[in-house]
Amino acid sequence: MIVTLDADIDMIRKAGKLAGEVLEHIVSLVEPGITTWDLDVAAEKAIRDGGGLPTFKGYRGFPCTICTSINEEVVHGIPNKKKVLKEGDVISLDIGATFRRQNNGSKFDFIGDTAITVPVGVISARLQKLLDDTQQSLYDGIKAARAHATLDEVGGAIEDIAKANSYGLVRDYGGHGIGPDYHEDPFIFNYRTGSRVKLKPGMVIAIEPMFNQGGDRVKTKPDGWTVVTQDYKPSAHFEHSLLITEGEPEILTKRPSEVI
């Protein structure tokens, strides 16, 4: 989606701000003993209390408000009352917040989409490095996402960190444009493909690298949603929504305490 009207830009900023605030709140609740269901309930309450709607709930049949992906789970993990976080786990929390404008019976959605992977208690130094490097690749991708830059420049910035640290780079999933239907073109690969598609001012996109401690390959579990690494080694996932401008991209989903 390309946003040009000031009122629309204000709405997309509002959605991004709420998503970032709620994600930070949910991160603060992560500790050994809490269930992923508890996190989901808290996220839905916080989004609705903030005047928004949970983007993911009901999207293509997804049953919950957030995606909670633990250890070898890469993305799209479904919250569950029986899934209890343990010391040494890592969990990816992926959240979407929507503000909806109704006009003459039609609706138009403005969405903020963001994710982070965090430790549960104390984790190994090697696992922490996976999280740190994946987050840095997101920041490097954001720096590359300037108006008139190509998608290959964004994907290349992410790929360089994966290669330098010998991580598996998830190739089946990536970033995307954000619009009223949530996922829109362009698809944003986390590696070089030779794409010469250029970013334009006003575009709203999500960049979301996923790195694995093992190989690149992933598979979907029988629940039809949860994506895991084929070798069952840990994975990390980070995401921000951006507004492309003539200068530096505006990070719409920046968390209140986040330093970039």
C-alpha positions in Angstrom: 0.0 0.0 0.0 1.2 3.5 -0.8 -0.1 6.0 1.8 -0.4 9.7 0.6 -3.2 11.3 2.7 -2.2 12.8 6.0 -5.2 11.2 7.7 -4.2 7.8 6.5 -0.6 8.3 7.6 -1.9 9.2 11.1 -3.9 6.0 11.2 -1.1 3.8 10.2 1.2 5.5 12.7 -1.5 4.9 15.4 -1.7 1.2 14.5 2.1 0.8 14.5 2.4 2.6 17.9 -0.1 0.4 19.5 1.5 -2.8 18.2 4.9 -1.7 19.5 3.5 -0.8 22.9 1.6 -4.0 23.3 4.5 -6.1 22.2 6.7 -4.5 24.8 4.0 -5.2 27.4 3.8 -8.9 26.4 7.6 -9.2 26.5 7.5 -8.0 30.1 5.3 -10.9 31.0 7.6 -13.6 29.6 9.0 -15.8 32.4 9.3 -19.5 33.2 6.0 -20.9 34.1 3.7 -18.7 32.0 1.7 -20.3 29.2 1.5 -19.0 25.7 -2.2 -18.8 26.2 -1.7 -16.4 29.1 0.4 -14.2 26.8 -2.3 -14.3 24.1 -5.1 -13.3 26.5 -3.0 -10.4 27.7 -2.2 -9.3 24.2 -5.8 -9.3 23.1 -6.9 -7.3 26.1 -4.1 -4.7 25.6 -5.0 -4.2 21.9 -8.7 -3.8 22.6 -8.0 -1.5 25.6 -6.0 0.6 23.2 -8.9 0.9 20.8 -7.6 -1.5 18.2 -8.5 -4.9 16.9 -6.3 -8.0 16.9 -5.1 -8.3 13.3 -4.3 -12.0 13.4 -7.4 -13.3 15.1 -9.5 -14.9 12.4 -7.1 -14.0 9.6 -7.2 -17.0 7.2 -8.6 -19.0 10.1 -5.8 -18.3 12.6 -7.5 -18.8 16.1 -5.5 -16.4 18.3 -4.3 -12.8 18.7 -0.5 -13.4 18.6 1.9 -16.0 17.2 4.0 -17.7 19.9 6.9 -19.7 18.4 9.2 -21.5 20.8 12.8 -22.7 20.1 12.7 -24.7 16.8 9.4 -23.1 15.9 10.1 -20.4 13.4 6.8 -18.5 12.9 3.0 -18.9 13.3 3.0 -20.9 16.6 -0.5 -21.1 18.1 -0.9 -20.1 21.7 -2.0 -23.0 23.9 -3.0 -23.4 27.6 -0.7 -26.4 27.9 2.4 -24.7 26.4 4.4 -23.6 29.4 7.6 -21.6 29.0 10.7 -23.1 30.5 14.0 -21.6 31.6 16.4 -21.6 28.7 13.7 -21.4 26.0 13.5 -18.6 23.4 10.1 -17.4 22.2 9.2 -15.4 19.1 6.2 -13.1 19.7 4.5 -11.8 16.5 1.7 -9.3 16.9 -0.6 -7.2 14.7 -2.9 -4.3 15.7 -5.6 -2.9 13.4 -7.5 0.4 13.4 -10.5 0.2 11.2 -12.2 3.1 9.6 -15.9 2.6 8.5 -17.3 4.7 5.7 -20.7 4.3 4.0 -20.8 0.6 5.0 -17.3 -0.1 3.8 -14.2 -0.6 6.0 -10.5 0.2 5.6 -7.9 -1.3 7.8 -4.7 0.2 9.0 -2.3 -2.3 10.4 0.9 -2.4 12.5 2.8 -5.7 12.4 5.9 -6.5 14.5 7.8 -9.3 16.1 10.6 -10.0 18.5 12.4 -13.1 19.9 13.3 -13.0 23.5 14.9 -15.4 26.1 13.0 -17.1 28.8 15.2 -16.6 31.9 18.8 -17.4 31.2 19.9 -18.8 27.8 23.2 -19.8 26.4 25.6 -17.3 24.9 25.4 -19.0 21.6 21.6 -18.7 21.6 21.8 -15.1 22.7 24.1 -14.3 19.8 21.5 -15.8 17.4 18.9 -13.4 18.7 21.3 -10.4 18.6 22.5 -11.1 15.1 18.9 -11.6 13.8 17.9 -8.3 15.3 20.9 -6.6 13.8 20.0 -7.9 10.4 16.5 -6.3 10.8 18.2 -3.0 11.6 20.5 -3.3 8.7 17.6 -4.1 6.4 15.8 -1.1 7.7 18.8 1.1 7.0 18.8 -0.1 3.4 15.1 0.5 3.0 15.3 4.0 1.6 13.2 5.4 -1.2 14.5 4.3 -4.6 16.5 1.5 -3.1 15.9 -2.0 -4.6 14.4 -4.9 -2.7 17.7 -6.7 -3.4 19.6 -4.1 -1.3 17.2 -4.8 1.6 17.5 -8.6 1.3 21.2 -8.4 0.7 21.8 -6.5 4.0 20.0 -9.2 5.9 21.7 -12.1 4.0 25.2 -10.7 4.7 24.8 -11.1 8.4 23.4 -14.6 8.0 26.3 -15.6 5.8 28.9 -14.0 8.0 27.7 -16.0 11.0 26.9 -19.3 9.2 23.2 -19.2 10.1 20.5 -21.0 8.2 18.4 -18.3 6.4 14.7 -19.1 6.1 13.8 -18.7 2.5 10.2 -19.8 2.4 9.0 -16.8 4.4 9.8 -13.1 4.4 8.6 -9.5 4.6 5.7 -8.0 2.7 3.8 -4.9 1.9 1.1 -4.0 4.4 -2.4 -2.8 3.3 -6.1 -3.2 4.1 -5.8 -6.9 3.3 -2.7 -7.2 5.6 -0.3 -9.1 3.3 0.3 -7.3 0.1 3.0 -7.0 -2.6 5.9 -6.6 -2.7 7.2 -9.8 -1.1 10.5 -8.9 0.6 13.1 -11.7 0.4 15.7 -11.9 3.2 18.4 -12.6 0.6 19.5 -11.5 -2.9 17.3 -12.6 -5.8 18.4 -10.1 -8.4 15.2 -8.1 -7.9 15.3 -4.5 -9.3 11.9 -3.6 -7.8 12.3 -0.2 -6.1 10.9 1.2 -2.9 8.7 4.3 -3.3 7.9 7.1 -0.8 4.6 6.3 0.9 5.0 2.5 0.8 4.2 0.7 4.0 6.2 -2.6 4.3 7.2 -5.1 7.0 10.8 -6.4 7.1 11.2 -9.7 9.0 14.4 -11.8 8.9 14.4 -15.4 10.3 17.7 -17.0 11.1 18.3 -20.6 12.3 21.1 -22.1 14.2 21.1 -25.0 11.8 20.0 -25.3 8.2 17.8 -23.2 6.0 14.9 -25.7 5.6 11.6 -25.6 7.4 8.4 -27.5 7.4 4.8 -26.9 8.7 3.4 -29.0 11.5 0.2 -31.0 11.2 -1.8 -28.1 12.8 -1.4 -26.3 9.5 0.2 -23.2 11.0 3.3 -23.8 13.1 6.5 -23.6 11.0 9.5 -25.4 12.5 13.1 -26.0 11.4 13.6 -29.4 9.7 16.6 -30.2 11.9 14.8 -28.9 15.0 17.5 -26.4 15.9 16.5 -23.0 17.3 15.3 -20.1 15.2 14.9 -16.4 15.8 12.5 -13.9 14.1 12.3 -10.1 14.3 10.0 -7.7 12.4 9.1 -4.0 12.1 6.6 -2.2 10.0 8.0 0.8 8.1 6.8 3.9 6.2 9.1 4.6 3.3 10.0 8.3 3.0 12.3 10.4 0.9 14.8 10.2 3.8 15.3 7.5 6.4 12.4 5.0 6.7 10.0 5.7 9.6 9.8 2.7 12.0 6.1 2.6 12.7 6.2 -0.2 15.3 9.2 0.9 17.4 8.8 -0.2 21.0 8.8 2.6 23.7 12.1 1.4 25.2 13.8 0.3 22.0 17.1 1.9 21.1 18.1 1.6 17.4 
